[in-house]
Amino acid sequence: MPKIGSSIEKSPIIDDFALLLKRIASDRDKAAYRLVFQHYAPRIRAFLIGRMGQSASADDVVQDVMLTIWRKADTFDPAKSAPSSWIFTIARNRMIDHHRRASSKTHYESEAQMELPQPMQQADDLIIRGEDSQRVSKAVRTLPEGQAKILELSYRDGLTHQEIAARLNEPLGTIKSRIRLAMQKLRLRLGETT
């Protein structure tokens, strides 16, 4: 298969990006990659800035997208999608990944800056250390089903609040409120029996 020659490189319009992607995949053709990069990198950047608003973050994602194109060009199938659809799907997915990483980092940083919690109350101690589990189980069974389920997911299964929210398809604030309310009820019920 012939390499992309200087006549193609000088052409102001490249119509066959599917061929260029095929050459990147099969021959690791740097000239083909350069043409794809020159055409798509600015367009991807504009797409990302329109959605992310931060040029530095968008630049990071553009680099990730273009590296993915170089590494994964062999996964492009012209029978399934147009080159632009395939490339912008990668861009969208990388943007979502970047957003998730940034959200996760912000979440952990904000938690680290929060005030340290008060010493655990009796119900917390009983659940975490497993003391008097029958009494705790009985008290948990008296809770509304939704609150009991959330405590089960949190303490028995060890899920984070965010994981519980995702699993139950509920807002994170709702999950935190239900856990707080359930723990208050448990403290009252366990305090009554001691």
N, C-alpha and C positions, 0 to 999 in steps of 0.2 A: 504494500500500500504506500503510495507516495506521501512524503511529508508535505506539510503546508509550506509553500514556497513564498518568496518575497512578493510575488504578484498578488497573492491572497492577502498577505499582511498589509499591503498598501491600499487595498480596497477599502473605501470608506463604509461600505455596508456589508455585513456578513450575514448572509441569509440562512446558512445551514449550521446552526449551533449544534444540532444533533450529530452531525459529522465531526465537529470539533470535539464534542464530548466523547465520541467513539475513539477518536485519535488520542485523546488524553488517557482514556482507559486502556487502550491496546498498546500504544507506543510510548506512553508517558511523554507525549509531545508538548514540549514547553512553549513552542510558538502558538500552538492551538490554545493552550491554557492562558497565555498572555492575551490573546484575542477575547477569550471568554471573560477574563478578568477585567480588561479594559471596558468591555461593553456592560457587564452586569454589576461590577462593584459599585459604581456611582448610583445605579438604579436601586440596588439593594440598600445602600446607605440612605437614599432619599426615602425609601419605603420604611426603613427602621426609624429614622428621625421623626417621620410623621406619626409613628406609633409610640416611640419611646421618649422622644423629646430631648434626649441627651446625646450630643454628638460623640462624646467620649465612649459611652456605652455602645452606641450604634457602631462606632469604628471597631470596637472589640468583637462585636457580633459579625460584622462584615468579614473580618479576618477569619473568624471561625467558619463562616459559611464558605468562603473561598477555599479554605484548607479542606473542608469536607468535600467540595466539588473535586479537588485534585485527588483526594484519597478514595472517593466513592463513585467516581465517574463510571465505573463498570456496573453500577446498579441502575444507571439510567436506562430506561426502556422506551424507545421512541413509539412503540406500539401502545403504550399505556398513557403517555402524557407528552406534552410539548416541552422542549428544554426550559422555557421560561417558567412553566408551571412547576416542573421538578425543582428548579433552582429556588423559586420563591417559596415553595413548600419547605425546603431546607431552611431558608431564612426565617420563615414564620416559626418553625420548630425551635431553632436556635434562640430566637427572641424570647419564646416562652421559657425555655430552659434558663436563659440569662435572668429573666424576671423572677423565676422561682428561686434561683440561687441568691439573688439580691434580697428577695423577701425573707428568705430563711435567715440570711445573715443579719438583716435588720431586726428580725424577730428575736434572735438570740442575743444581739447586742442590747436591745431594749430590755430583755429579761434580766441580763446581767447588771443593768443599771438600776433595776428596781430595788426597793428597800427589802432588806432581808425579812423573811416571814417571822412571825411570832413563833415561840416554841409550840410544837404540835400539841393539840388538845388530846384528850383521852381517846376519842373515836379514831383519830388518825393513828395514834400509837397502836391501838388494838388491831387495826387493819394491816398496817405495815409489818408489825412484828408477829402477827398471827396469833396473838394471845386471845383466849376465850372466843375462838372462832364460831362456836355455836351461837353464842349470844350476839355476836356481830351479824352472822348470817340471818338470824331471826329478825334483828332490827332492820337489816337491809330489805328483807321480804315485806316489811310493812310500808316501805317507800312506794310511791307511784312507779309504775313499770318503767317509764322513761328514765327516771333518776336512778333506779336500781341498775338498769342496763348500762348506763354511763359509768357508774361506779365499778361495775364488773369489768368493763372494757379498760378502765383506767388502772385499777388496782390488781385485778386478777390477770388480765392479759398484758398489762404494762404499756398500753398505748398512750401516746401523748395526747394532749387536748386537740391539737391540730389533726392528728390521725383519726381521732374519734369523730371530729367534725366532718372529715372527708368520708369516713365510712358510713355515717348516718345521714350524710348530705344535709347538714345543719350548719348555720353560721357558728364560727368559733366563739363569739360572745355568748351565744345561747348555751353552748356546751359548758363554758366556764360558769355561767350563772346556775345551771342545773347542778353542777358538781358542788358549788358553794352551798346551794340550798339543801341538797341531799346531805352534805356533811353537817350542816346546822341541825337538821332533823335527827341525824344519827347521834350527835352529841347529846341532844335533849333526851332521846330514848335510852341511850346507854347510861346517861347520868341519872335517869329515874330509877334504873335497876341496881345501881351501886349503893 
